[in-house]
Amino acid sequence: MLPNRGHAGSGALLHDGLWVADAVYSPLWTPLLTAAKEKGARVMTGRELAIDQAADAFKLFTASPVRSPSWGRRSIV
């Protein structure tokens, strides 16, 4: 993200019917996610993406079910 904190997309393309994810986890709220949320889109931060990926990998490698974290795992779909 550094040094450029802008995003490549046009804010005009964002709307409440979209689901927007950003793989960047620092900063947590990137300009893209902030703009998407302001337009009413559902968003997923890089941290949520990394946690979901780790949970899926754990389940795949161990064949064990994954419990949701105690702080909850929200559904974006």
Secondary structure, DSSP 8 states (H G I E B T S, - for coil): --S----SS-GGG--TT-EEE----SSSS-HHHHHHHHTT-EEE-HHHHHHHHHHHHHHHHH-------TT------
